[in-house]
Amino acid sequence: MSAPLLQVRELKVHFRRRTGWRRSASVVHAVDGVSFVLTRGTAFGLVGESGCGKTTTALALMQLVPVTSGSVELAGIDLTRLSGDALREQRRHLQMVFQDPYSSLNPRERAGNLVRAPLDLMRIDTPRARDERVANLFAAVGLRPEHRFLFPHQFSGGQRQRINIARALATNPALVVCDEPVSALDVAVRAQTLNLLRRLQLEMGLTYFFISHDIAVVAHLCDEVAVMYLGQIVEQAPRRAFFARPLHPYSRALIAAVPSMERGRQTARTRLEGDPPNPLEPPRGCRFAPRCPYAQSICQTTAPPLRAVDGATRAVACHFVDDSGRTLFVPFDHDRADASMADRFAARTIPN
Amino acid sequence: MSEPILEVTGLGVEFDSRRGNAAVLNDVGFTLAPGETLGLVGESGCGKSMTALAIMRLIPSPPGRITRGAIRFRGEDLLKVSEARMRAIRGKEISMIFQEPMTALNPVYTIGNQIIETIRLHLGLSGNTARTRAIEMLTAVGIPAPDRRIDEYPHQLSGGMRQRVMIAMALVCKPAVLIADEPTTALDVTVQAQILDLLQELQTTTGTAILLITHDMAVVARMADRVVVMYAGRNVEEGGATAVLERPSHPYSRGLIDCLPSIETGERPAYLPEIAGMVPSIWEHQPGCPFASRCSYVMDRCRSDMPPRFRTDAMRRVACWLCGDKVVQ
């Protein structure tokens, strides 16, 4: 196991918001105490519904939103304490790919200039070497050299996302933050883009912080999975352990919601009703309790901390998971249904 | 099998543009039986939405033009009826929900206003009866506190709630056919599951036939009885949903299924199988199969001759030369 590239501790991003004239400002707890570690060369996936704080977490890593408290250490340097040139110097090492391939490219700049911009801004290499670097980047992401002279509107969505990826890789970053990079793409183009991200990771030794609401995409690309709900991480586990046996009721609901070829018309066992509650006034106890099918009285009053279970291989924030990683949900018939699914996983993962 | 309620045959649509004639639909044909769900699948630009707009007669003309084919609804050719008759059908007999519920709802009217407009026009109810009907409909689509929500504006609702309002509006007249154009693509997976469940539940109570347009084969697996796979403005494969998803005959259908990442396998492949290349341009008229340039099974014949739709079993039709020897008469 190599050294951690990024260490995030108790990250909080709160926004003050005035709800009306003369009313006192309320506080949106967008990210509320998130901690995790990214190992060099791996992909870390963060999943959750819209509004759970995934994107704010990504922006906080990039130092693009004011961090309320906590630290973000990139290779031992706390980014939250830096500003100005010192911060810009560090930004070389972390870059971002945005969700919307249409609005994240300046429509009045040619593709080649878009990819070259970070090099110019950070004064990397000589101008002549920059041209060469741009040409290499275009080749790396599967665009033709003449594409450098076209404008964004002349590209398809998938090609634009390739330009975005090339731009993010221009400064040769160690960490690439991908905020829903394939959500706006068609299935066929999505597969091409995911393959491109995987190939670049293997070739260049990149580390990904990967955000998606589609858990299947995370299952494909990521080595470590964290589930976020209302500003907090409720479960974190290595990919295989997570999908073989998700522990938190919310994780199970997220997985059950994904339509799949295998399940077909079978309806999900764990249906999630309603929308996530308002981050202005998060519930007092467990934040998931109002939507949780297994919620008991303790869940309404006491918030479960995120704690290590199953020999510290994974972490979960639920009152009804014991230290060995067993789930103690009532009623149990749901659990049996889930257990049979876990058996199916186990059956498939046994090596021959 | 009962008499189809909607029958589309040989539909062709062209658009005039500065670059010349763009053939958007070349040869689309399918039938929809009462109460069934038909999945219409394909990549962006393959003509799925254009087919839906053609059925609703909403293709802007000019520049668009339906060049050939017929759309028969209960035996009546929708391409020949008057605009007044079409207005009576649209929203009452055939209604539609769109991908992006924010742009499909009018932001300056309350959602109640918009639902009641449909009720007034098509059901002839007014005043309190119409309002009560609208509240009942909002209850049916699972909107909490409908008597309060009815006076809210679209921006006050979440994406999932807006899509529920769209569904309420589309189904309030109990239409015979509902066209759902990517109804969940803009939504989170959890909300997608809720909306798909809702559509299915409402279908069992109203008996509405659903034409479900999507690019996601997994959504088809979840919802559809039958499926039509479209490519470059024509249908390349048609058949029972389970059969097509389990044993796709056309290489393109196979590709669409294989490129989905799955959460159901313990061992993941390093790379997803992908469909190489891109959808052909709508301005290029090339002979032969439109998929030939991306197909891994391509033969000489594919580049010169357009494959007809071979009937490979009772329900399945495949436009691929590979299936030419498996034809069922």
Interface residues (C-beta under 8 A of the other chain):
Chain A: E49 S50 S156 G157 D186 V187 A188 V189 R190 A191 Q192 L194 N195 R198 R199 L202 H213 D214 I215 A216 V217 A219 H220 L221 R240 F243 A244 A253 L254 I255 A256 A257 V258 P259 S260 M261 E262 R263 G264 R265 T267 A268 R271 L272 E273 G274 D275 F345 R348 T349
Chain B: E43 S44 P144 S158 G159 G160 M161 D188 V189 T190 V191 Q192 A193 Q194 L196 D197 H215 D216 M217 A218 V219 A221 R222 M223 T242 L245 G255 L256 I257 C259 L260 P261 S262 I263 E264 T265 G266 E267 R268 A270 Y271 L272 P273 E274 I275 M278
